[in-house]
Amino acid sequence: MKLKFSRASLNDLVRLRAFIAQHNPSAVQRISKRLRGAINGLVDMPQIGRPVKEMPGELRELIFGRYVARYEVQGNILYILRIWHGKEHR
């Protein structure tokens, strides 16, 4: 399965890294590695995330630590749509 990131999800990663760097510079690499690991794990187990019932289509959310990744599987491609911290209002 291929993993693809939407432009919005890439912007989310940049935004999250900047926020973490501002508030806890020593944690940026560690948290970034955890985010990448959790998202890459979806390739092997895409059904692990919970379905998002209030949205159309087959959207799912993976909650890992304090972060949420919203994604969709279409055929052999797993699209990461958005990524945010659980305390953010979405």
C-alpha positions in Angstrom: 0.0 0.0 0.0 1.3 3.5 -0.9 1.2 6.3 1.6 0.4 9.8 0.4 0.0 13.1 2.3 -2.4 15.8 1.4 -1.0 19.4 1.2 -3.1 20.2 4.3 -1.5 17.3 6.3 2.0 18.4 5.3 1.2 21.9 6.4 -0.1 20.4 9.7 3.2 18.6 10.2 5.1 21.9 9.7 2.8 23.7 12.0 3.0 21.1 14.8 6.8 20.9 14.5 7.1 24.7 14.9 4.7 24.7 17.9 6.7 21.9 19.6 10.0 23.6 18.9 8.7 26.9 20.4 7.5 25.2 23.6 9.8 22.2 24.0 12.8 22.3 21.6 14.3 19.1 23.0 11.1 17.1 22.1 10.8 18.0 18.4 12.8 15.0 17.1 11.3 12.5 19.5 7.7 13.6 18.8 8.3 13.8 15.0 9.7 10.3 15.1 6.7 9.0 17.0 4.3 10.7 14.5 6.1 9.2 11.5 6.1 5.8 13.1 2.4 5.8 13.9 1.5 7.0 10.4 3.8 4.6 8.7 2.2 1.8 10.7 -1.1 2.5 9.0 0.3 1.1 5.8 0.3 -2.4 7.3 -2.9 -2.1 9.4 -5.1 0.6 7.8 -8.2 -0.6 9.6 -6.7 0.1 13.0 -8.2 3.7 13.1 -11.7 4.3 14.2 -14.3 5.2 11.6 -15.4 8.9 11.4 -19.2 8.4 11.2 -20.1 12.1 10.9 -18.1 12.5 7.6 -18.9 11.1 4.2 -16.9 8.3 2.7 -14.6 5.9 4.5 -12.7 8.3 6.7 -10.9 7.0 9.7 -8.9 8.5 12.6 -5.8 7.2 14.3 -5.3 8.5 17.8 -1.7 8.1 19.0 -0.6 9.8 22.2 -1.9 13.3 22.0 -2.2 13.4 18.3 -4.9 12.5 15.7 -4.4 11.6 12.0 -7.4 11.6 9.8 -7.0 9.4 6.7 -8.8 7.5 4.0 -8.0 4.4 2.0 -8.7 4.4 -1.7 -7.7 1.2 -3.4 -4.0 0.6 -2.7 -3.4 4.2 -1.5 -3.7 5.5 2.0 -4.2 9.2 2.1 -3.3 11.2 5.2 -5.7 14.1 5.1 -5.1 16.0 8.4 -3.0 15.8 11.5 -3.5 17.7 14.8 -3.0 17.8 18.5 -5.9 16.4 20.5 -6.4 19.7 22.3 -6.8 21.7 19.1 -10.4 22.5 18.1 -11.3 20.7 14.9 
